[in-house]
């Protein structure tokens, strides 16, 4: 789960409420893959659910 694009501001309240029990830092919802991408080779990401979700893949660096 991630925040919707900035121009859909009120919808981000929904994303925050749905993710509140699982995420201590709401700011991480803007780009939650930032912690994984540097540790992967060939990291790719696609948006889903009209921008609220994402699918990512990559291979762990040695």
Buried (B, 14 or more C-beta within 10 A) or exposed (E): BBBBEEEBEEBBEEBBEEBEEEBEEEEBBEEBBEEEEEEBEEBEBEEEEEBBEBEEEBEEEE
